[in-house]
Amino acid sequence: MMFSMTSTDTIRVMIADDHPMMREGIAASLCAHGGIEIVAEAADGDEAIHCFSSQRPDVALVDLQMPGKDGLEAIRAIRSLHPDARLIVLTTYDGDARIAAALKAGASAYLLKNVPGRELAATVREVHNGSHVLPQALRREVAIHYAGDALSPRELDVLRLAALGHSNRAIGGHLHIGETTVKTHMSTILVKLGANDRAHAVTLAAQRGYIDL
């Protein structure tokens, strides 16, 4: 037996992305599949928090890279204000550390912007129904992150400073630790990332979402 979706069944969606054309394209793609209504749009993290609180959408699509508060900060803030919020990260950035951070922040799904419209609409419906969604292609990256090679907060501090071109001695000065300790951290970082040298480690860390260049 076929059932038609009534207005009370419509899923109310907010889109948070700093590119107007991207928001327009996402909205058109979702609405083309029926049963979804765009009730709010936000161009940055602060606006996303405000719009979510004022409109209380059923599901929100949030980009990670936005002016002001970024997507992760917006997700954390929204979840702290509305613990039952259902949020989907929709971004161009993959990488195990970035995905893991988004899920830890409270996202129910993580999608890349090249996702087909039908799959995006299906994910909105699944998240609205309380499911968590992570495409098969991204699951391996998250598994790698939790397999034991995730960088510690101190290792991330060292790597960020190395990315800025600081020497081991300068890094030690910034972090108030000895140069030998910095070298130890760097050696561990190289092993965890499978990097050949510092420059290679910085490149791999950026690709995986540990740091932004």
N, CA, C and O of each residue as an XYZ file, in Angstrom:
852
protein
N       0.856     -1.190      0.000
C       0.000      0.000      0.000
C       0.890      1.237      0.000
O       1.867      1.298      0.746
N       0.560      2.220     -0.829
C       1.335      3.447     -0.930
C       0.780      4.507      0.009
O      -0.436      4.647      0.142
N       1.668      5.256      0.662
C       1.261      6.335      1.545
C       1.845      7.634      1.011
O       3.014      7.683      0.628
N       1.059      8.650      0.987
C       1.557      9.957      0.561
C       1.999     10.735      1.783
O       1.409     10.609      2.855
N       3.041     11.540      1.621
C       3.579     12.325      2.732
C       2.771     13.606      2.885
O       2.633     14.378      1.936
N       2.250     13.823      4.058
C       1.474     15.025      4.328
C       2.386     16.123      4.822
O       3.575     15.887      5.037
N       1.850     17.327      5.007
C       2.658     18.447      5.468
C       3.247     18.203      6.846
O       4.323     18.711      7.163
N       2.537     17.417      7.679
C       3.040     17.133      9.019
C       4.220     16.173      8.971
O       4.965     16.046      9.942
N       4.390     15.490      7.825
C       5.509     14.571      7.674
C       6.750     15.258      7.114
O       7.816     14.646      7.057
N       6.635     16.481      6.711
C       7.743     17.191      6.091
C       8.887     17.410      7.090
O       8.670     17.838      8.223
N      10.097     17.108      6.643
C      11.281     17.291      7.481
C      11.799     18.710      7.291
O      12.092     19.124      6.169
N      11.911     19.450      8.378
C      12.354     20.845      8.337
C      13.879     20.883      8.481
O      14.433     20.381      9.459
N      14.543     21.482      7.495
C      16.009     21.420      7.416
C      16.623     22.814      7.425
O      16.089     23.747      6.826
N      17.757     22.940      8.117
C      18.575     24.147      8.064
C      19.873     23.821      7.342
O      20.433     22.741      7.525
N      20.359     24.761      6.515
C      21.629     24.597      5.807
C      22.596     25.676      6.281
O      22.293     26.865      6.182
N      23.750     25.276      6.789
C      24.779     26.219      7.226
C      26.009     26.046      6.345
O      26.725     25.050      6.444
N      26.242     27.029      5.487
C      27.378     26.998      4.555
C      27.666     28.435      4.147
O      26.739     29.209      3.910
N      28.944     28.799      4.062
C      29.254     30.199      3.772
C      29.186     30.559      2.289
O      29.398     31.719      1.933
N      28.896     29.595      1.421
C      28.788     29.871     -0.015
C      27.318     29.881     -0.439
O      26.673     28.833     -0.415
N      26.771     31.041     -0.828
C      25.352     31.129     -1.209
C      24.953     30.152     -2.314
O      23.881     29.551     -2.253
N      25.812     29.991     -3.322
C      25.473     29.083     -4.410
C      25.434     27.635     -3.945
O      24.632     26.839     -4.434
N      26.302     27.297     -3.001
C      26.280     25.947     -2.448
C      24.996     25.707     -1.665
O      24.380     24.648     -1.786
N      24.589     26.695     -0.857
C      23.333     26.549     -0.114
C      22.161     26.378     -1.076
O      21.270     25.557     -0.859
N      22.185     27.179     -2.146
C      21.106     27.108     -3.129
C      21.067     25.735     -3.798
O      19.994     25.166     -3.996
N      22.240     25.207     -4.146
C      22.297     23.893     -4.787
C      21.842     22.779     -3.862
O      21.124     21.872     -4.282
N      22.260     22.845     -2.597
C      21.852     21.827     -1.623
C      20.343     21.873     -1.419
O      19.678     20.838     -1.378
N      19.817     23.074     -1.292
C      18.375     23.226     -1.088
C      17.595     22.662     -2.261
O      16.612     21.947     -2.067
N      18.023     22.976     -3.479
C      17.330     22.494     -4.666
C      17.390     20.976     -4.747
O      16.404     20.326     -5.092
N      18.553     20.413     -4.427
C      18.719     18.961     -4.486
C      17.809     18.256     -3.485
O      17.173     17.255     -3.814
N      17.749     18.782     -2.263
C      16.916     18.157     -1.232
C      15.431     18.271     -1.565
O      14.688     17.293     -1.480
N      15.012     19.460     -1.941
C      13.590     19.686     -2.203
C      13.104     18.892     -3.413
O      11.919     18.577     -3.516
N      14.017     18.570     -4.325
C      13.639     17.807     -5.511
C      13.194     16.390     -5.165
O      12.505     15.738     -5.950
N      13.591     15.922     -3.988
C      13.238     14.559     -3.597
C      11.991     14.502     -2.726
O      11.579     13.418     -2.315
N      11.395     15.630     -2.443
C      10.113     15.663     -1.747
C      10.204     15.389     -0.263
O      11.115     14.704      0.202
N       9.249     15.932      0.477
C       9.154     15.684      1.904
C      10.152     16.443      2.743
O      10.268     16.187      3.941
N      10.881     17.379      2.142
C      11.890     18.154      2.859
C      11.662     19.639      2.590
O      11.479     20.052      1.445
N      11.675     20.426      3.646
C      11.480     21.866      3.530
C      12.669     22.592      4.144
O      13.063     22.283      5.268
N      13.244     23.546      3.430
C      14.345     24.342      3.962
C      13.754     25.506      4.750
O      13.083     26.370      4.185
N      14.004     25.523      6.047
C      13.388     26.546      6.908
C      14.373     27.613      7.352
O      13.965     28.650      7.875
N      15.676     27.374      7.150
C      16.667     28.370      7.571
C      17.979     28.142      6.842
O      18.325     27.015      6.487
N      18.705     29.235      6.625
C      20.046     29.179      6.044
C      20.966     30.043      6.883
O      20.560     31.087      7.392
N      22.206     29.604      7.024
C      23.193     30.352      7.798
C      24.496     30.404      7.027
O      24.868     29.441      6.356
N      25.196     31.541      7.123
C      26.434     31.740      6.377
C      27.684     31.606      7.246
O      28.800     31.659      6.730
N      27.512     31.433      8.556
C      28.659     31.231      9.438
C      28.206     30.503     10.690
O      27.015     30.269     10.894
N      29.179     30.146     11.531
C      28.852     29.354     12.708
C      27.948     30.055     13.695
O      27.033     29.440     14.243
N      28.188     31.331     13.930
C      27.354     32.072     14.881
C      25.903     32.156     14.391
O      24.958     31.998     15.164
N      25.757     32.408     13.093
C      24.411     32.486     12.536
C      23.727     31.120     12.590
O      22.515     31.036     12.791
N      24.506     30.051     12.410
C      23.946     28.698     12.481
C      23.368     28.429     13.869
O      22.282     27.864     14.002
N      24.100     28.836     14.892
C      23.631     28.633     16.271
C      22.339     29.406     16.504
O      21.382     28.879     17.071
N      22.321     30.660     16.060
C      21.136     31.498     16.237
C      19.941     30.934     15.467
O      18.839     30.830     16.006
N      20.169     30.572     14.202
C      19.071     30.069     13.370
C      18.512     28.762     13.913
O      17.301     28.541     13.894
N      19.394     27.902     14.395
C      18.907     26.639     14.941
C      18.020     26.889     16.150
O      16.961     26.276     16.286
N      18.445     27.778     17.018
C      17.671     28.055     18.227
C      16.341     28.718     17.924
O      15.350     28.472     18.611
N      16.314     29.564     16.891
C      15.072     30.286     16.576
C      14.111     29.457     15.728
O      12.894     29.571     15.878
N      14.643     28.638     14.851
C      13.792     27.875     13.935
C      13.570     26.426     14.369
O      12.579     25.808     13.980
N      14.483     25.884     15.170
C      14.418     24.504     15.655
C      14.111     23.521     14.516
O      13.092     22.831     14.546
N      14.992     23.462     13.520
C      14.787     22.504     12.427
C      14.894     21.069     12.920
O      15.475     20.805     13.973
N      14.332     20.152     12.154
C      14.436     18.731     12.500
C      15.859     18.226     12.278
O      16.370     17.408     13.042
N      16.483     18.727     11.223
C      17.838     18.311     10.858
C      18.596     19.536     10.354
O      18.019     20.390      9.681
N      19.877     19.624     10.676
C      20.706     20.721     10.168
C      21.911     20.150      9.425
O      22.563     19.218      9.897
N      22.195     20.722      8.257
C      23.394     20.391      7.491
C      24.427     21.472      7.773
O      24.146     22.658      7.599
N      25.616     21.077      8.205
C      26.616     22.047      8.648
C      27.947     21.804      7.943
O      28.492     20.701      7.992
N      28.467     22.841      7.288
C      29.794     22.769      6.700
C      30.825     22.955      7.807
O      30.524     23.558      8.837
N      32.027     22.448      7.606
C      33.057     22.584      8.633
C      33.797     23.910      8.551
O      34.098     24.516      9.580
N      34.093     24.367      7.343
C      34.865     25.590      7.161
C      33.928     26.773      6.951
O      33.369     26.945      5.868
N      33.759     27.590      7.993
C      32.916     28.777      7.915
C      33.566     29.904      8.704
O      34.354     29.644      9.613
N      33.248     31.157      8.370
C      33.813     32.293      9.106
C      33.337     32.301     10.563
O      32.340     31.668     10.909
N      34.064     33.023     11.395
C      33.673     33.084     12.814
C      33.841     31.709     13.437
O      34.885     31.075     13.285
N      32.832     31.258     14.125
C      32.857     29.896     14.642
C      32.805     28.917     13.471
O      31.974     29.067     12.575
N      33.685     27.916     13.473
C      33.645     26.941     12.393
C      32.552     25.902     12.662
O      31.839     25.984     13.662
N      32.433     24.942     11.773
C      31.360     23.968     11.897
C      31.403     23.157     13.179
O      30.369     22.904     13.798
N      32.609     22.747     13.577
C      32.729     21.962     14.808
C      32.288     22.767     16.021
O      31.578     22.257     16.888
N      32.707     24.017     16.080
C      32.308     24.871     17.209
C      30.802     25.084     17.206
O      30.170     25.085     18.262
N      30.226     25.263     16.021
C      28.776     25.451     15.925
C      28.035     24.200     16.378
O      27.037     24.288     17.093
N      28.524     23.037     15.961
C      27.881     21.781     16.357
C      27.930     21.607     17.870
O      26.934     21.231     18.488
N      29.082     21.877     18.461
C      29.205     21.746     19.924
C      28.245     22.699     20.639
O      27.587     22.325     21.610
N      28.180     23.929     20.143
C      27.309     24.919     20.783
C      25.839     24.537     20.641
O      25.070     24.647     21.596
N      25.455     24.095     19.464
C      24.056     23.707     19.236
C      23.692     22.521     20.109
O      22.617     22.488     20.709
N      24.591     21.545     20.180
C      24.304     20.359     20.991
C      24.243     20.693     22.485
O      23.483     20.076     23.231
N      25.038     21.665     22.914
C      24.989     22.047     24.327
C      23.675     22.737     24.663
O      23.155     22.601     25.771
N      23.138     23.488     23.684
C      21.865     24.176     23.892
C      20.675     23.263     23.638
O      19.635     23.382     24.285
N      20.841     22.357     22.693
C      19.747     21.468     22.280
C      20.303     20.048     22.151
O      20.675     19.632     21.054
N      20.363     19.310     23.242
C      20.991     17.979     23.239
C      20.372     16.998     22.242
O      21.018     16.035     21.829
N      19.121     17.245     21.858
C      18.467     16.335     20.919
C      18.645     16.756     19.461
O      18.041     16.162     18.569
N      19.470     17.775     19.214
C      19.679     18.270     17.853
C      20.253     17.172     16.967
O      21.103     16.388     17.391
N      19.766     17.133     15.720
C      20.240     16.144     14.755
C      20.990     16.886     13.655
O      20.409     17.657     12.891
N      22.286     16.634     13.596
C      23.183     17.437     12.775
C      23.975     16.558     11.812
O      24.462     15.489     12.180
N      24.092     17.026     10.584
C      24.848     16.320      9.552
C      25.983     17.224      9.077
O      25.741     18.362      8.678
N      27.201     16.735      9.117
C      28.312     17.471      8.522
C      28.296     17.215      7.021
O      28.271     16.067      6.577
N      28.309     18.297      6.243
C      28.371     18.207      4.783
C      29.532     19.091      4.340
O      29.438     20.317      4.386
N      30.620     18.470      3.913
C      31.856     19.207      3.711
C      32.644     18.651      2.538
O      32.327     17.584      2.012
N      33.668     19.378      2.135
C      34.577     18.888      1.097
C      35.774     18.187      1.722
O      36.602     17.622      1.008
N      35.877     18.218      3.051
C      37.060     17.722      3.735
C      36.824     16.356      4.369
O      35.889     16.178      5.151
N      37.690     15.383      4.022
C      37.648     14.112      4.720
C      38.853     14.057      5.660
O      39.363     15.106      6.054
N      39.308     12.895      6.017
C      40.411     12.765      6.969
C      39.907     12.225      8.284
O      38.941     12.740      8.847
N      40.567     11.172      8.784
C      40.057     10.454      9.950
C      39.940     11.320     11.188
O      38.968     11.195     11.933
N      40.914     12.203     11.429
C      40.863     13.039     12.637
C      39.693     14.005     12.569
O      39.015     14.243     13.569
N      39.458     14.561     11.385
C      38.364     15.518     11.213
C      37.006     14.819     11.392
O      36.109     15.348     12.049
N      36.870     13.644     10.809
C      35.610     12.900     10.929
C      35.358     12.520     12.383
O      34.253     12.694     12.897
N      36.397     11.995     13.044
C      36.252     11.593     14.442
C      35.872     12.783     15.316
O      35.049     12.646     16.221
N      36.462     13.944     15.056
C      36.152     15.144     15.845
C      34.695     15.554     15.655
O      34.029     15.958     16.608
N      34.202     15.448     14.418
C      32.815     15.827     14.139
C      31.842     14.896     14.847
O      30.851     15.346     15.423
N      32.121     13.606     14.803
C      31.242     12.646     15.474
C      31.286     12.846     16.991
O      30.260     12.753     17.666
N      32.475     13.121     17.518
C      32.608     13.366     18.956
C      31.871     14.631     19.364
O      31.318     14.705     20.461
N      31.862     15.642     18.473
C      31.180     16.903     18.769
C      29.670     16.744     18.819
O      28.976     17.562     19.424
N      29.154     15.693     18.183
C      27.719     15.455     18.234
C      27.041     15.298     16.889
O      25.814     15.210     16.828
N      27.815     15.260     15.797
C      27.200     15.050     14.480
C      26.660     13.635     14.371
O      27.272     12.685     14.860
N      25.511     13.503     13.728
C      24.906     12.185     13.527
C      25.333     11.557     12.210
O      25.141     10.359     12.002
N      25.915     12.361     11.316
C      26.349     11.838     10.017
C      27.446     12.736      9.472
O      27.559     13.903      9.845
N      28.247     12.172      8.585
C      29.344     12.908      7.954
C      29.334     12.567      6.478
O      29.531     11.411      6.103
N      29.105     13.570      5.634
C      29.036     13.364      4.192
C      29.952     14.337      3.476
O      30.188     15.447      3.955
N      30.467     13.921      2.332
C      31.227     14.811      1.470
C      30.286     15.454      0.467
O      29.247     14.889      0.124
N      30.657     16.646     -0.003
C      29.751     17.412     -0.850
C      29.546     16.821     -2.244
O      28.688     17.288     -2.993
N      30.320     15.808     -2.594
C      30.091     15.161     -3.879
C      29.067     14.031     -3.785
O      28.893     13.260     -4.729
N      28.393     13.942     -2.638
C      27.385     12.907     -2.442
C      26.208     13.146     -3.404
O      25.785     14.289     -3.578
N      25.678     12.092     -4.024
C      24.507     12.258     -4.899
C      23.311     12.795     -4.115
O      23.163     12.510     -2.927
N      22.462     13.572     -4.785
C      21.308     14.175     -4.127
C      20.398     13.161     -3.477
O      19.870     13.404     -2.392
N      20.208     12.026     -4.128
C      19.330     10.999     -3.560
C      19.882     10.468     -2.244
O      19.133     10.229     -1.297
N      21.219     10.283     -2.192
C      21.844      9.789     -0.964
C      21.791     10.835      0.141
O      21.611     10.501      1.312
N      21.949     12.101     -0.235
C      21.859     13.179      0.748
C      20.463     13.230      1.358
O      20.318     13.329      2.576
N      19.446     13.164      0.520
C      18.069     13.189      1.014
C      17.789     11.975      1.892
O      17.114     12.086      2.915
N      18.310     10.812      1.489
C      18.104      9.597      2.277
C      18.771      9.721      3.647
O      18.226      9.259      4.649
N      19.949     10.344      3.690
C      20.653     10.525      4.958
C      19.884     11.473      5.865
O      19.799     11.246      7.072
N      19.318     12.544      5.288
C      18.498     13.460      6.082
C      17.349     12.694      6.733
O      17.052     12.903      7.909
N      16.711     11.822      5.986
C      15.593     11.048      6.533
C      16.063     10.079      7.622
O      15.405      9.926      8.652
N      17.207      9.426      7.386
C      17.725      8.478      8.380
C      18.091      9.187      9.683
O      17.768      8.708     10.770
N      18.767     10.328      9.565
C      19.147     11.085     10.766
C      17.896     11.598     11.478
O      17.827     11.587     12.707
N      16.912     12.047     10.702
C      15.656     12.497     11.296
C      14.994     11.381     12.100
O      14.331     11.629     13.106
N      15.187     10.149     11.636
C      14.605      8.995     12.324
C      15.472      8.486     13.466
O      15.141      7.487     14.105
N      16.585      9.175     13.725
C      17.412      8.822     14.870
C      18.641      7.990     14.566
O      19.336      7.558     15.486
N      18.925      7.754     13.284
C      20.074      6.930     12.918
C      21.357      7.757     12.828
O      21.319      8.982     12.704
N      22.481      7.065     12.893
C      23.782      7.661     12.630
C      24.287      7.092     11.311
O      24.195      5.888     11.069
N      24.818      7.957     10.466
C      25.193      7.536      9.117
C      26.629      7.936      8.814
O      27.011      9.096      8.972
N      27.416      6.965      8.378
C      28.778      7.225      7.924
C      29.012      6.348      6.696
O      29.021      5.122      6.808
N      29.201      6.960      5.523
C      29.397      6.172      4.305
C      30.537      5.175      4.448
O      31.507      5.426      5.163
N      30.415      4.052      3.769
C      31.406      2.983      3.845
C      32.809      3.494      3.537
O      33.783      3.066      4.156
N      32.908      4.418      2.572
C      34.217      4.923      2.159
C      34.934      5.663      3.285
O      36.163      5.747      3.283
N      34.183      6.198      4.244
C      34.785      6.963      5.335
C      34.987      6.131      6.595
O      35.694      6.551      7.511
N      34.370      4.957      6.643
C      34.464      4.147      7.868
C      35.879      3.672      8.123
O      36.317      3.621      9.272
N      36.603      3.322      7.064
C      37.972      2.838      7.238
C      38.847      3.924      7.839
O      39.704      3.647      8.678
N      38.628      5.173      7.403
C      39.436      6.265      7.934
C      39.213      6.437      9.431
O      40.161      6.674     10.180
N      37.967      6.319      9.865
C      37.669      6.442     11.289
C      38.257      5.255     12.052
O      38.758      5.413     13.166
N      38.194      4.068     11.449
C      38.761      2.879     12.093
C      40.266      3.048     12.307
O      40.805      2.652     13.340
N      40.937      3.645     11.311
C      42.373      3.907     11.439
C      42.637      4.847     12.612
O      43.581      4.659     13.379
N      41.787      5.858     12.733
C      41.974      6.852     13.802
C      41.889      6.194     15.173
O      42.667      6.514     16.071
N      40.950      5.280     15.328
C      40.762      4.656     16.634
C      41.590      3.390     16.818
O      41.458      2.698     17.827
N      42.439      3.091     15.847
C      43.242      1.877     15.941
C      44.497      2.074     16.774
O      45.250      1.123     16.985
N      44.737      3.288     17.251
C      45.879      3.515     18.124
C      46.894      4.487     17.584
O      47.883      4.776     18.258
N      46.678      5.012     16.364
C      47.668      5.933     15.829
C      47.211      7.382     15.907
O      47.810      8.253     15.277
N      46.157      7.652     16.671
C      45.696      9.035     16.831
C      46.744      9.834     17.600
O      47.334      9.337     18.560
N      46.969     11.062     17.175
C      47.964     11.900     17.831
C      47.427     12.469     19.142
O      46.253     12.825     19.240
N      48.294     12.548     20.139
C      47.918     13.101     21.440
C      47.862     14.623     21.343
O      48.408     15.201     20.403
N      47.205     15.282     22.307
C      47.162     16.752     22.300
C      48.551     17.383     22.261
O      48.756     18.367     21.551
N      49.514     16.834     23.013
C      50.868     17.401     23.018
C      51.547     17.196     21.662
O      52.243     18.085     21.173
N      51.344     16.032     21.063
C      51.918     15.785     19.736
C      51.327     16.741     18.699
O      52.022     17.187     17.786
N      50.058     17.043     18.849
C      49.431     18.008     17.945
C      50.035     19.395     18.134
O      50.257     20.114     17.160
N      50.303     19.774     19.386
C      50.944     21.066     19.649
C      52.299     21.144     18.944
O      52.624     22.142     18.301
N      53.076     20.077     19.077
C      54.395     20.030     18.449
C      54.269     20.124     16.930
O      55.019     20.851     16.280
N      53.329     19.395     16.383
C      53.170     19.350     14.928
C      52.702     20.696     14.373
O      53.159     21.120     13.312
N      51.801     21.363     15.079
C      51.328     22.677     14.617
C      52.477     23.684     14.569
O      52.580     24.474     13.631
N      53.325     23.649     15.574
C      54.461     24.568     15.602
C      55.491     24.199     14.537
O      56.116     25.074     13.938
N      55.661     22.897     14.306
C      56.566     22.453     13.240
C      56.054     22.918     11.887
O      56.837     23.286     11.010
N      54.729     22.900     11.719
C      54.131     23.345     10.461
C      54.394     24.821     10.206
O      54.403     25.267      9.058
N      54.609     25.582     11.282
C      54.905     27.010     11.153
C      56.387     27.273     10.902
O      56.812     28.418     10.748
N      57.171     26.185     10.865
C      58.593     26.316     10.556
C      59.507     26.454     11.751
O      60.687     26.763     11.588
N      58.992     26.232     12.950
C      59.816     26.385     14.152
C      60.773     25.202     14.304
O      60.440     24.073     13.944
N      61.931     25.464     14.826
C      62.902     24.413     15.116
C      62.485     23.664     16.377
O      61.582     24.096     17.094
N      63.146     22.540     16.642
C      62.838     21.786     17.854
C      63.075     22.644     19.108
O      62.295     22.600     20.060
N      64.166     23.424     19.087
C      64.455     24.276     20.250
C      63.364     25.326     20.437
O      62.934     25.593     21.559
N      62.918     25.924     19.322
C      61.868     26.945     19.401
C      60.543     26.337     19.856
O      59.801     26.944     20.628
N      60.259     25.134     19.369
C      59.031     24.452     19.792
C      59.071     24.195     21.291
O      58.085     24.409     21.997
N      60.229     23.733     21.771
C      60.382     23.491     23.203
C      60.156     24.755     24.011
O      59.536     24.720     25.074
N      60.666     25.879     23.501
C      60.473     27.144     24.192
C      59.017     27.542     24.256
O      58.542     28.005     25.294
N      58.307     27.370     23.166
C      56.890     27.708     23.133
C      56.086     26.836     24.100
O      55.155     27.311     24.752
N      56.456     25.560     24.183
C      55.671     24.609     24.975
C      56.248     24.387     26.372
O      55.687     23.637     27.171
N      57.382     25.051     26.662
C      58.037     24.924     27.976
C      58.438     23.480     28.263
O      58.235     22.968     29.363
N      59.007     22.842     27.251
C      59.531     21.487     27.403
C      60.929     21.458     26.788
O      61.301     22.356     26.034
N      61.694     20.428     27.113
C      63.054     20.339     26.613
C      63.119     19.968     25.137
O      62.185     19.391     24.581
N      64.256     20.319     24.509
C      64.433     20.004     23.092
C      64.424     18.496     22.865
O      63.913     18.023     21.850
N      64.985     17.744     23.800
C      64.998     16.281     23.681
C      63.579     15.729     23.691
O      63.257     14.798     22.953
N      62.734     16.315     24.539
C      61.334     15.877     24.602
C      60.622     16.161     23.287
O      59.811     15.362     22.819
N      60.933     17.304     22.701
C      60.337     17.638     21.395
C      60.756     16.604     20.365
O      59.927     16.139     19.583
N      62.046     16.234     20.354
C      62.531     15.236     19.402
C      61.821     13.901     19.607
O      61.507     13.209     18.639
N      61.569     13.541     20.860
C      60.861     12.293     21.151
C      59.442     12.339     20.604
O      58.970     11.391     19.976
N      58.769     13.462     20.853
C      57.415     13.624     20.318
C      57.418     13.546     18.794
O      56.544     12.916     18.199
N      58.397     14.184     18.169
C      58.457     14.197     16.718
C      58.701     12.795     16.171
O      58.124     12.413     15.152
N      59.545     12.037     16.839
C      59.798     10.652     16.414
C      58.523      9.817     16.481
O      58.238      9.020     15.587
N      57.761     10.014     17.555
C      56.494      9.287     17.704
C      55.507      9.693     16.622
O      54.789      8.855     16.076
N      55.478     10.978     16.317
C      54.581     11.485     15.273
C      54.914     10.844     13.930
O      54.014     10.433     13.197
N      56.201     10.757     13.608
C      56.622     10.159     12.339
C      56.176      8.706     12.239
O      55.734      8.253     11.183
N      56.294      7.986     13.339
C      55.890      6.581     13.346
C      54.379      6.453     13.185
O      53.905      5.653     12.378
N      53.623      7.238     13.950
C      52.164      7.149     13.904
C      51.608      7.502     12.524
O      50.656      6.884     12.047
N      52.222      8.508     11.891
C      51.707      8.946     10.594
C      52.339      8.200      9.427
O      51.883      8.317      8.289
N      53.393      7.431      9.712
C      54.085      6.747      8.627
C      54.811      7.744      7.741
O      54.877      7.573      6.524
N      55.360      8.793      8.361
C      55.999      9.875      7.615
C      57.510      9.665      7.528
O      58.116      9.029      8.390
N      58.099     10.214      6.469
C      59.535     10.085      6.261
C      60.320     11.158      7.014
O      61.438     10.915      7.468
N      59.728     12.342      7.143
C      60.401     13.443      7.807
C      59.362     14.445      8.296
O      58.160     14.215      8.162
N      59.827     15.561      8.865
C      58.910     16.564      9.417
C      57.959     17.110      8.368
O      56.755     17.203      8.604
N      58.490     17.469      7.221
C      57.654     18.055      6.169
C      56.586     17.070      5.711
O      55.432     17.435      5.485
N      56.999     15.811      5.581
C      56.042     14.773      5.184
C      54.977     14.596      6.265
O      53.805     14.391      5.951
N      55.379     14.675      7.537
C      54.436     14.541      8.647
C      53.406     15.666      8.612
O      52.215     15.428      8.816
N      53.859     16.884      8.355
C      52.942     18.030      8.280
C      51.937     17.830      7.149
O      50.743     18.080      7.317
N      52.428     17.376      5.992
C      51.540     17.150      4.842
C      50.499     16.082      5.153
O      49.313     16.269      4.878
N      50.936     14.967      5.721
C      50.009     13.878      6.049
C      49.006     14.311      7.113
O      47.827     13.967      7.039
N      49.478     15.067      8.099
C      48.582     15.526      9.167
C      47.503     16.440      8.619
O      46.353     16.378      9.055
N      47.864     17.285      7.670
C      46.876     18.167      7.051
C      45.871     17.371      6.240
O      44.675     17.664      6.266
N      46.348     16.363      5.518
C      45.456     15.529      4.714
C      44.458     14.774      5.590
O      43.303     14.583      5.209
N      44.910     14.353      6.752
C      44.038     13.582      7.630
C      43.173     14.457      8.533
O      42.308     13.954      9.249
N      43.410     15.763      8.498
C      42.554     16.670      9.263
C      43.032     16.972     10.671
O      42.289     17.546     11.467
N      44.257     16.594     10.987
C      44.796     16.912     12.315
C      45.087     18.406     12.452
O      44.848     19.011     13.497
N      45.608     18.984     11.369
C      45.956     20.407     11.396
C      45.462     21.062     10.110
O      45.209     20.389      9.112
N      45.331     22.376     10.151
C      44.982     23.160      8.966
C      46.191     23.989      8.572
O      46.796     24.656      9.412
N      46.538     23.947      7.310
C      47.671     24.734      6.819
C      47.195     26.078      6.306
O      48.004     26.886      5.850
